[in-house]
Amino acid sequence: MSGPRDTIRKSMQRFKDRMFIIAVNSALYECADAVRAEAFQSISRGSASGKGHKPSPAGEPPNRDTGHLQANLETSQPKPMTARVTSKAEYAAALEFGTSN
């Protein structure tokens, strides 16, 4: 038979479990945002806009030209225990994964 102590103990455990998930989600988001910040910085290091712009070599971070790729970098948490860094730039996937060219 469960009494008031068991009810309180179970309630406290559920609270601890929720707090743990909140803490893990927060840490995941912070780590993903650090990846986003590093991607932003690595693109800036190859900055050469306009006439002097040169594409980056294969395997290297893209060189900045217009800033569109950087402006569209974002961190999100689409579901619990998951964090993503993406860019809404239409050519981001081609830069990340390459093309047949």
SVG drawing of the C-alpha trace seen along z (x, -y; Angstrom):
<svg xmlns="http://www.w3.org/2000/svg" viewBox="-2 -44 44 46">
<polyline fill="none" stroke="black" stroke-width="0.4" points="0.0,0.0 1.4,-3.4 1.1,-6.2 1.7,-9.9 5.5,-9.4 5.6,-7.2 3.4,-9.8 5.8,-12.6 8.9,-10.5 7.5,-9.7 6.6,-13.3 10.1,-14.4 11.7,-11.8 9.5,-13.0 10.6,-16.6 14.3,-15.5 13.9,-13.7 12.3,-16.8 15.1,-19.0 17.7,-16.6 16.1,-16.7 16.0,-20.5 19.6,-20.6 20.7,-18.2 18.7,-20.1 20.2,-23.3 23.7,-21.9 23.0,-20.4 21.8,-23.8 24.9,-25.5 27.2,-23.0 25.3,-23.4 25.5,-27.1 29.2,-26.9 29.5,-24.9 27.4,-27.6 29.7,-30.3 32.8,-28.4 31.3,-27.9 30.6,-31.6 34.2,-32.4 35.7,-29.9 33.7,-31.4 35.0,-34.9 38.6,-33.8 38.3,-33.3 36.7,-36.7 37.3,-38.2 34.1,-39.8 33.5,-41.1 36.2,-41.2 38.9,-39.6 36.7,-36.7 38.2,-33.2 36.3,-30.0 37.7,-27.9 39.6,-24.7 37.8,-21.4 37.7,-20.3 38.2,-23.8 35.5,-26.1 33.8,-28.2 35.3,-31.7 32.9,-34.5 31.6,-36.4 28.1,-38.0 27.6,-36.9 24.4,-35.1 25.6,-31.7 26.6,-33.2 23.5,-35.3 21.4,-32.1 23.3,-30.0 21.0,-29.0 20.8,-26.7 17.6,-24.9 16.2,-22.1 13.6,-20.3 12.8,-17.8 14.1,-17.0 17.6,-15.7 18.5,-16.9 20.2,-20.1 20.9,-21.2 23.0,-23.7 21.8,-24.6 21.9,-27.3 18.8,-28.3 21.1,-29.4 19.9,-27.5 23.5,-26.4 24.5,-25.4 24.2,-21.6 26.3,-21.8 29.0,-23.5 28.8,-21.1 28.5,-17.8 30.0,-18.7 28.6,-18.2 29.6,-16.2 31.4,-19.3"/>
</svg>
